[in-house]
Amino acid sequence: LAILPLFATSAAVAPVEPDRDATATVRIPAPASYRKLQDLHFAYLGVTAAGTATIDPNTDTMTTTGGVTHLGGLPYAALFTGISPGSNIVIIRIPKQPITLTRAGGTETMTVSNWTLSGDARRTVVIREPFEFKVGGTLNVNAGQVEGTYVGTFTVDVQYP
């Protein structure tokens, strides 16, 4: 049996370079999709003095005050449907400021304010399953409001964290 001597040798070791590179990543999911199914509709109103007409989005009922009366037609809240592609939490944002309705063919105006939402603004939904919500508000009618059809546009956003 031959005995071989063991020698410790020190080989030159290159210094270890610290890892200075990092990766930046971001994921941009598809936006929550939604669409309007019906507009906010105050039906037919009679006006003898200033007042309001308010539509409750939970019941689609309208109440009036002052010199405003419901003459006919079916009032209802705006109805939206949506689908969240990747989160079970959605946040619905309705207007905070009044919007102006202008008489078709004229310059007379009214406003809609005090926006309301059926249910909570932040809600849990089933991913990729439709969900619905309604938006109501208060129509502010002026004394001597000129007859006609008044139209205005408001924006609703659906986001998810």
C-alpha positions in Angstrom: 0.0 0.0 0.0 1.5 3.2 -1.0 1.1 6.2 1.1 0.8 9.4 -0.8 1.5 12.6 1.0 -1.3 15.1 1.0 -0.4 18.6 0.2 -2.6 21.5 0.7 -2.4 23.9 -2.1 -4.1 27.2 -2.3 -5.2 28.1 -5.7 -6.0 31.7 -6.5 -9.7 32.3 -6.2 -11.3 35.1 -8.1 -13.3 37.5 -5.9 -17.0 36.9 -6.0 -18.8 39.8 -7.7 -21.9 40.8 -5.8 -25.2 40.5 -7.8 -26.0 44.1 -8.7 -28.7 43.5 -11.2 -32.3 43.4 -10.3 -35.4 42.7 -12.3 -38.3 45.1 -12.6 -41.7 43.5 -13.2 -45.2 44.7 -13.5 -48.5 43.0 -14.3 -51.2 45.0 -16.0 -54.5 43.1 -15.8 -57.3 43.5 -18.2 -59.6 46.2 -16.9 -63.0 45.4 -15.4 -65.5 45.6 -18.2 -68.9 47.1 -17.7 -71.6 48.7 -19.7 -74.8 50.6 -19.3 -78.1 48.7 -19.7 -80.5 51.6 -19.1 -80.3 55.3 -18.5 -81.4 57.3 -15.5 -85.0 58.3 -16.3 -87.2 60.8 -14.3 -90.3 60.1 -16.5 -92.8 63.0 -16.9 -92.8 65.8 -14.4 -95.1 68.7 -13.8 -93.6 71.9 -12.4 -95.5 74.7 -10.6 -92.6 75.9 -8.5 -89.0 74.9 -7.8 -88.5 71.4 -6.3 -86.7 68.1 -6.7 -87.3 64.6 -8.1 -85.2 61.9 -6.5 -84.8 58.3 -7.8 -83.8 55.6 -5.3 -81.5 53.1 -7.0 -82.5 50.3 -4.6 -86.2 50.5 -5.4 -86.5 52.4 -8.6 -89.0 54.7 -6.9 -89.2 58.4 -7.3 -90.1 61.0 -4.7 -90.8 64.7 -5.4 -90.7 67.9 -3.4 -91.8 71.5 -3.8 -93.7 72.2 -6.9 -92.6 69.1 -8.8 -95.1 66.3 -9.3 -94.9 62.9 -11.2 -97.3 63.1 -14.1 -96.7 59.7 -15.6 -94.2 57.3 -17.2 -92.0 54.9 -15.4 -89.0 56.4 -13.5 -86.0 54.2 -13.0 -82.3 54.3 -12.0 -79.5 53.8 -14.4 -78.6 50.1 -14.6 -75.1 48.8 -15.3 -73.6 45.3 -15.6 -69.9 44.4 -15.2 -67.4 41.6 -15.1 -64.2 41.6 -13.2 -61.6 39.5 -15.0 -59.1 39.0 -12.2 -60.1 40.3 -8.8 -63.0 39.6 -6.6 -63.1 43.2 -5.2 -64.4 46.0 -7.4 -64.8 49.7 -6.6 -67.7 51.6 -8.2 -67.2 55.3 -8.5 -70.2 57.5 -9.2 -70.2 61.2 -9.7 -69.6 63.5 -6.7 -70.4 66.7 -8.5 -73.7 67.8 -10.1 -74.1 67.4 -13.9 -76.1 69.7 -16.1 -79.0 68.7 -18.2 -79.8 71.0 -21.1 -83.1 71.2 -22.9 -83.0 69.7 -26.4 -83.2 72.6 -28.9 -82.7 75.2 -26.2 -80.3 76.6 -23.6 -82.3 76.0 -20.4 -80.8 73.8 -17.8 -81.3 71.7 -14.7 -78.8 69.7 -12.6 -78.7 66.2 -11.1 -76.8 65.9 -7.8 -76.7 63.8 -4.7 -75.8 60.7 -6.6 -76.6 57.3 -5.0 -75.6 53.7 -5.6 -77.4 50.5 -5.0 -75.3 48.6 -2.5 -71.7 49.4 -1.4 -69.2 51.2 -3.7 -66.6 48.6 -2.7 -68.0 45.1 -3.2 -67.0 41.5 -3.5 -67.9 39.9 -6.8 -67.3 36.5 -8.4 -64.4 36.6 -10.8 -65.6 36.4 -14.4 -69.3 36.4 -13.4 -71.6 39.3 -14.2 -72.7 41.7 -11.5 -75.2 44.6 -11.6 -75.6 47.9 -9.9 -77.9 50.9 -10.2 -77.3 54.7 -9.9 -79.8 57.2 -8.8 -79.8 60.9 -8.1 -81.8 64.1 -7.4 -83.0 66.3 -10.2 -83.1 69.9 -9.2 -86.0 71.6 -11.0 -86.1 75.4 -11.3 -89.2 77.5 -10.8 -90.7 78.2 -14.3 -88.7 75.4 -15.9 -89.4 75.5 -19.6 -91.1 72.4 -21.0 -89.1 70.0 -23.1 -86.7 67.1 -22.9 -83.6 67.7 -20.9 -80.5 65.5 -21.4 -77.1 65.3 -19.7 -74.3 62.8 -19.4 -72.6 61.4 -16.3 -69.7 58.9 -15.9 -69.5 55.8 -13.8 -66.2 54.0 -13.3 -65.5 50.4 -12.1 -62.1 49.7 -10.8 -60.5 46.9 -8.9 -57.5 47.1 -6.6 
